[in-house]
């Protein structure tokens, strides 16, 4: 997982990382929950901003998942909702 985390961190600019962290915060996520999600699945920070918003909206607002539940299994955010 460490190698994936390094690749995710070095693969994008600081501005992109900050923008994606702000998306998580706009949905009410705390810094600890964001760290938990990144620790469990480092590539969740690599998801595009649009897909991240759509995924968070779907799972949190329509499916009523809790933030902690998503933070423990953030790989679902990378799934294609249109294909499922």
C-alpha positions in Angstrom: 0.0 0.0 0.0 2.9 2.3 0.7 4.0 2.2 -3.0 0.4 3.0 -4.1 0.3 6.0 -1.7 3.7 7.4 -2.9 2.5 7.0 -6.5 -0.8 8.7 -5.8 0.9 11.6 -3.9 3.6 12.2 -6.5 1.2 11.8 -9.4 -0.7 15.0 -8.9 0.0 18.6 -8.1 -0.6 20.1 -4.7 -3.5 22.2 -6.0 -5.3 19.1 -7.2 -4.7 17.3 -3.8 -6.1 20.3 -1.9 -9.1 20.5 -4.3 -9.9 16.9 -3.7 -9.5 17.2 0.0 -11.9 20.1 -0.1 -14.5 18.0 -1.9 -14.4 15.5 1.0 -14.7 18.3 3.5 -17.7 19.8 1.7 -19.5 16.5 2.4 -18.8 16.9 6.1 -15.7 14.6 6.3 -13.2 15.3 9.1 -9.5 15.1 8.5 -9.3 11.8 10.5 -11.9 10.3 8.2 -10.1 11.5 5.1 -6.8 10.0 6.4 -8.6 6.7 7.2 -9.9 6.5 3.6 -6.5 7.3 2.1 -4.8 4.8 4.4 -7.3 2.1 3.4 -7.2 2.8 -0.3 -4.5 5.4 -1.3 -5.8 5.6 -4.9 -9.1 7.2 -3.7 -7.3 10.5 -3.9 -6.6 9.9 -7.6 -10.3 9.8 -8.5 -11.4 12.7 -10.7 -13.2 15.5 -8.9 -16.4 15.0 -10.8 -16.5 11.3 -10.2 -15.7 11.9 -6.5 -18.6 14.3 -6.1 -21.0 12.0 -7.9 -19.9 9.0 -5.8 -20.0 10.8 -2.5 -23.4 12.3 -3.3 -24.8 8.9 -4.3 -23.4 6.9 -1.4 -24.0 9.5 1.3 -27.3 11.1 0.2 -29.1 8.4 -1.8 -27.8 5.2 -0.1 -27.5 6.9 3.4 -24.1 5.5 4.1 -22.2 7.0 7.0 -18.9 8.8 6.5 -17.1 6.1 8.6 -18.5 3.4 6.5 -17.2 5.0 3.3 -13.9 5.8 4.9 -13.4 2.1 5.7 -14.3 1.0 2.1 -13.4 4.0 -0.2 -12.8 1.7 -3.2 -16.5 1.9 -3.9 -16.0 5.6 -4.9 -13.9 4.4 -7.9 -16.6 2.2 -9.2 -18.5 3.3 -12.3 -22.1 3.9 -11.2 -23.4 4.1 -14.7 -22.2 0.6 -15.5 -23.7 -0.9 -12.4 
